[in-house]
């Protein structure tokens, strides 16, 4: 199935249309996604859940342009990722997609401030604007006064707060959060979810989670259950 450009819905931050993803493992073919259809609208706070191997992380990797669909279409912020050049895809990933990973993925030699400003620096945003934006974000995520600390000097929850600030620094169309609370205790996870929920409600930031965590699922306004690479349930709560 194909979507003509004029049929792409501009109110959607991400859309998967009849997407299949097959991984080759030696002589074995593993079907991670089987004709998946999914629409993520602006301002949603959606959690993908399901057993290991159900396709959650694969969906995030495809929307994030970190992997290619075997067939079907992946559309982000009105752009069909399969039609983009490598450079255009890299720029879309840099400018319009935020990432929050389970392992934080901060650069250990950079301070909290430098990690959070990295995307803006690569974009060529002037230093004064970068500083104003990043210091505001660090305050918003509760890291005021910690901007000079390196990741090794921060707790896991504080590192994840830096990752959230980095993810939203470029005002992305969507933030992809892959098991963001998996390594955190209940109190820390709850505080992080408060931050992400506030960013969603006050600033309209779109979040798409992959999770096993009932704490995330309780906060999500929409739950999408994946089983064997297909949507088994999709409802708002």
Buried (B, 14 or more C-beta within 10 A) or exposed (E): EEBEEEEBEEEBBBBBBBBBBBEEEEEEEEBBBBBBBBBBBBBBBBBBBBEEBBBBBBBBBBBBBBBEBBBBBBBBBBBBBEEBEEEEBEBBBBBBBBBBBBEBEBEEEBBBBBBBBBBBEEEEBEEEEBBEBBBEBBEBBBBEEBBEBBBEEBEBBBBBBBBBBBBBBBEBBBBBBBBBBBBBEEEBBBBBBEBBBEBBEEEEBBBBBBBBBEBBBEBBBBBBBBEBBBBEEBEEE
